[in-house]
């Protein structure tokens, strides 16, 4: 009798989930920052250390919260390079594109879940990667109900503001929301607001964790 009651309570908690939010980088697509940096090294003949130093955290964060434009992002990086360096804008954006790799197998899980749940993207990202690359080439946009991108809402994970905006835009509450991300600090922030979460490590681990939550997903290997 206790087992039946436990299963009933577990099912009730599972049924509360209405929306599943996926991070993009390293969850739905592979990310290769080293390829991006290497392209700029080859384009400028500068050392890798000089490239990394010029690409400041503040510059990147400001770009991803929509505080600066595409051109301001490029010139902010170029102006931080050694003065004799000549980096072409076209080479900068070609290098930036190399950050994005192939779609991951995880998209099969996203597609399957979209039959029973509202699927949202919740990502720290930028207009060039979204509008000029991913929306033109990625399959997962076919299966989502909407997206919360940092550059559109003016906040990045793990800032709590972006999670609150995600709940507003998806018309749901934290207890009805599941968030999947590869960075533990982003998971911890969602947990503080009462979200259900899965720390993404790989395809099989995600599939198992969804199964453990009582969420019907693809067959386990």
C-alpha positions as CSV (number, residue, x, y, z in Angstrom):
1,X,0.0,0.0,0.0
2,X,2.8,2.4,0.8
3,X,4.5,1.7,-2.5
4,X,1.2,2.5,-4.4
5,X,0.9,5.7,-2.4
6,X,4.5,6.7,-3.1
7,X,4.0,6.0,-6.9
8,X,0.9,8.1,-6.8
9,X,2.6,11.1,-5.2
10,X,5.6,10.7,-7.6
11,X,3.2,10.7,-10.6
12,X,1.4,13.8,-9.2
13,X,4.7,15.7,-9.0
14,X,5.7,14.6,-12.5
15,X,2.4,15.8,-13.9
16,X,3.1,19.3,-12.6
17,X,5.8,19.8,-15.1
18,X,4.4,21.7,-18.1
19,X,7.5,23.3,-19.6
20,X,11.0,22.0,-20.2
21,X,13.7,24.5,-20.8
22,X,16.9,23.5,-22.7
23,X,20.2,25.3,-22.7
24,X,21.8,25.4,-26.2
25,X,25.6,25.3,-25.9
26,X,27.0,21.9,-25.0
27,X,23.5,20.6,-24.6
28,X,22.0,20.8,-28.0
29,X,25.1,21.7,-30.0
30,X,28.8,21.2,-29.5
31,X,30.9,24.3,-28.6
32,X,34.5,24.7,-29.7
33,X,36.0,27.9,-28.2
34,X,39.5,26.6,-29.0
35,X,38.6,26.5,-32.8
36,X,37.4,30.1,-32.6
37,X,40.5,31.3,-30.9
38,X,42.8,29.4,-33.3
39,X,41.1,30.9,-36.3
40,X,41.9,34.4,-34.9
41,X,45.4,33.4,-34.2
42,X,45.9,32.2,-37.8
43,X,44.2,35.4,-39.1
44,X,46.4,37.8,-37.1
45,X,49.7,35.9,-36.5
46,X,49.3,36.8,-32.8
47,X,49.9,34.4,-29.9
48,X,47.0,32.6,-28.4
49,X,47.6,34.4,-25.1
50,X,47.2,37.8,-26.8
51,X,43.9,36.7,-28.3
52,X,42.5,35.4,-25.0
53,X,43.6,38.6,-23.2
54,X,41.8,40.8,-25.7
55,X,38.6,38.8,-25.5
56,X,37.6,40.1,-22.1
57,X,34.7,38.7,-20.0
58,X,33.1,42.1,-19.7
59,X,33.1,42.6,-23.5
60,X,31.5,39.1,-24.0
61,X,28.9,39.6,-21.3
62,X,27.9,43.0,-22.6
63,X,27.4,41.5,-26.0
64,X,25.3,38.7,-24.7
65,X,23.0,40.9,-22.7
66,X,22.4,43.2,-25.8
67,X,24.3,46.1,-24.2
68,X,26.5,46.5,-27.3
69,X,26.0,46.0,-31.0
70,X,27.7,43.6,-33.4
71,X,30.0,46.3,-34.5
72,X,30.8,47.4,-31.0
73,X,31.6,43.8,-30.1
74,X,34.0,43.5,-33.0
75,X,35.8,46.8,-32.5
76,X,36.0,46.3,-28.7
77,X,37.9,43.1,-29.4
78,X,40.0,44.5,-32.2
79,X,41.0,47.6,-30.3
80,X,42.1,45.4,-27.4
81,X,44.6,43.6,-29.6
82,X,48.2,44.8,-30.0
83,X,48.2,48.1,-32.0
84,X,50.0,46.7,-35.0
85,X,47.4,43.9,-35.5
86,X,45.1,44.2,-38.4
87,X,42.1,42.0,-37.9
88,X,39.5,42.1,-40.7
89,X,35.9,42.2,-39.7
90,X,35.1,39.2,-42.0
91,X,37.8,37.1,-40.3
92,X,36.5,38.0,-36.9
93,X,33.0,36.8,-37.7
94,X,34.3,33.7,-39.5
95,X,36.2,32.9,-36.3
96,X,33.1,33.6,-34.2
97,X,31.1,31.1,-36.3
98,X,33.7,28.4,-35.5
99,X,32.6,28.5,-31.9
100,X,29.5,26.5,-32.9
101,X,29.8,22.8,-33.7
102,X,27.4,20.1,-34.8
103,X,24.0,19.4,-33.3
104,X,24.1,16.8,-30.6
105,X,22.1,13.6,-30.2
106,X,20.1,15.4,-27.4
107,X,17.9,16.9,-30.1
108,X,16.2,13.5,-30.5
109,X,15.1,13.7,-26.8
110,X,13.9,17.3,-27.3
111,X,11.9,16.3,-30.3
112,X,10.3,13.4,-28.4
113,X,9.5,15.5,-25.4
114,X,7.8,18.2,-27.6
115,X,4.9,15.8,-28.1
116,X,3.8,16.1,-24.5
117,X,5.5,19.3,-23.1
118,X,6.1,22.9,-24.1
119,X,9.7,23.2,-25.0
120,X,11.7,26.4,-24.6
121,X,15.3,27.5,-25.1
122,X,17.0,29.3,-22.3
123,X,20.4,30.4,-23.4
124,X,23.2,32.9,-22.9
125,X,23.8,33.8,-26.5
126,X,24.1,36.6,-29.1
127,X,22.3,37.8,-32.2
128,X,25.0,36.7,-34.7
129,X,24.9,33.1,-33.5
130,X,21.1,32.9,-33.3
131,X,19.9,35.0,-36.3
132,X,22.8,34.4,-38.7
133,X,23.6,30.8,-37.9
134,X,21.4,28.6,-35.7
135,X,18.0,29.7,-37.0
136,X,19.1,29.0,-40.5
137,X,20.7,25.6,-39.9
138,X,19.4,24.0,-36.7
139,X,16.6,21.5,-36.6
140,X,15.6,22.0,-33.0
141,X,13.8,25.3,-33.7
142,X,11.0,23.2,-35.3
143,X,10.1,21.7,-32.0
144,X,10.1,24.6,-29.6
145,X,7.3,26.8,-28.3
146,X,9.6,29.8,-27.7
147,X,12.9,31.1,-26.5
148,X,14.5,33.2,-23.9
149,X,17.8,34.6,-25.1
150,X,20.1,36.7,-22.9
151,X,20.7,39.3,-25.6
152,X,16.9,39.8,-25.9
153,X,16.0,40.0,-22.2
154,X,19.1,41.9,-21.0
155,X,20.3,39.3,-18.5
156,X,22.5,36.2,-18.5
157,X,22.4,33.0,-16.5
158,X,23.0,32.6,-13.6
159,X,21.4,36.0,-13.0
160,X,18.0,35.3,-11.4
161,X,16.3,37.9,-13.7
162,X,16.5,35.6,-16.8
163,X,14.8,32.8,-15.0
164,X,12.0,35.0,-13.9
165,X,11.6,36.4,-17.4
166,X,11.5,32.8,-18.7
167,X,8.6,32.0,-16.3
168,X,6.7,35.1,-17.4
169,X,7.2,34.4,-21.1
170,X,6.2,30.8,-20.8
171,X,3.2,31.7,-18.6
172,X,4.2,29.1,-16.0
173,X,5.6,28.9,-12.5
174,X,8.9,27.4,-11.2
175,X,7.3,24.3,-9.7
176,X,6.0,23.4,-13.2
177,X,9.3,24.0,-15.0
178,X,12.2,21.7,-15.7
179,X,15.6,23.3,-16.7
180,X,18.4,21.4,-18.4
181,X,21.9,23.0,-18.5
182,X,25.5,21.8,-18.5
183,X,26.8,24.4,-16.0
184,X,26.2,23.8,-12.4
185,X,26.1,27.5,-11.4
186,X,23.1,27.9,-13.8
187,X,21.4,24.9,-12.3
188,X,22.0,26.1,-8.8
189,X,20.4,29.5,-9.6
190,X,17.3,27.8,-11.0
191,X,17.1,25.6,-7.9
192,X,17.0,28.7,-5.7
193,X,13.8,29.8,-7.4
194,X,12.2,26.4,-7.0
195,X,12.7,25.0,-10.5
196,X,13.2,21.3,-11.2
197,X,16.6,20.8,-12.8
198,X,18.9,18.4,-14.5
199,X,22.6,18.9,-14.7
200,X,23.4,17.8,-18.3
201,X,26.5,15.6,-18.7
202,X,25.7,13.5,-21.8
203,X,22.9,12.0,-23.8
204,X,22.5,8.8,-21.8
205,X,22.7,10.5,-18.5
206,X,20.0,13.0,-19.5
207,X,17.8,10.2,-20.7
208,X,18.2,8.3,-17.5
209,X,17.5,11.4,-15.3
210,X,14.3,12.1,-17.2
211,X,13.3,8.5,-16.7
212,X,14.1,8.8,-13.0
213,X,11.8,11.9,-12.8
214,X,9.0,9.8,-14.3
215,X,9.1,11.6,-17.6
216,X,8.4,9.4,-20.6
217,X,11.4,9.7,-22.9
218,X,13.3,7.6,-25.5
219,X,14.2,4.0,-24.7
220,X,17.3,3.7,-22.6
221,X,20.3,2.0,-24.2
